[in-house]
Amino acid sequence: MEIHRTPGSMQKQSQAWKKEGRSIGFVPTMGFLHEGHLSLMDIAARNADLVVVSIFVNPTQFGPTEDLASYPRNLERDLELCQSRGVAAVFTPEPQDMYGPEFQTYVTLEKLPNHLCGLSRPVHFRGVATVVSKLFNMVLPDVAVFGEKDFQQLAVIRQLTQDLNFPVRILGGPIVRESDGLAMSSRNTYLSSGERASALCLSRALEGASRRVKEGEIRADHIRREAEKEISSHPFTEIDYVTLCRPDTLEEVEVISGPTLMALAVKVGKTRLIDNAVLTP
Ligand code: AMP
C-alpha cells in the first residue's frame, strides 16, 4: 500500500494509474476509521480497479468553537485497517500543504447549506465543498463514495460534482450502526458511558418515527414532536434540530406524502451527533 503525503505526489501517482487505464475509487475521510468507513472502501472496490482513501482532518470545515484540536486521530491503526481492506493508496496531507498562506479560493453552494447542519455550522459546507473539490483534483477519481450518515454532505457533493462538471460518479453508502443501533462515528469515542447510553435516543427516535409513518401518520409536526419527546427523555441531551424534509432539496415538509428525510442533530454532553432515516409512508 502506498502512502502519499503531498498533493503533488498523490496527483502524480493517480495520473500514472489513469495512463495505465486503471479506474480509481476514492473514499475521503477524516480518519479514526470504523466499520462505516470500511464499508465505503468495499463499495469503492466493487466499482473501480483501485481504491484510494484520504485521511485529512480538514480545518476549514470546523467552526472556531468546534472540535478541530481534539478530533480523534490514530494514523497507525488507520493505515493497518486500510491495508487489511486492500486499499492501493492512502493520501494523508498536512494542512499547510492543502492550504498555503495565500489560500483564498472557496467553493460555496447557494441553497443546500441553508438547511439542517448548515444552520448551526455556518462555515462547514464551504469547507467540505472546497476540500472535496481539491481532493478530486489531486486523486482524480472515477468514482467517489460518501456515507448516507452525512446525508446533507452527500447532497452537497452530488450537487457540486454536477455544477462544476467533475468527471466523477458519486455513490452513497448506507449507515453502518453498532449492534444497539447507534450510528458509527469517530466522535462516539468522546462519549462517557452515561452519554453512550443516552446517545441511543437518536436511533430510537428514528425507529419510532419510521414505525408511526408506516402505521399511517402523515403529519410531520406530530412525528417531530414525538421524536423530540423521546430524545428529551434521555439525560445529557440537547436537541439542535429534528427536521422532516425533502431528500433532494432538504426543504421542510408539513405532510409526509412520499419518501421523506428525517434528520436529527443532538448534543449528548459536549458531543454533537447526527443521524437520519428516509421515512416511507
Ligand atoms: P468522516 O471521517 O466522519 O468525515 O467520514 C468519512 C466518510 O465516512 C463520510 O462520507 C461519512 O458520511 C462516512 N461515514 C461516517 N460514518 C459512517 C457510518 N456510520 N456509516 C456509513 N458511512 C459513514
Residues whose N, C-alpha, C, O or C-beta is under 5 A from the ligand:
A	BS01	AMP	P28 T29 M30 G31 G36 H37 V145 F146 G147 E148 K149 D150 G173 P174 I175 V176 A183 M184 S185
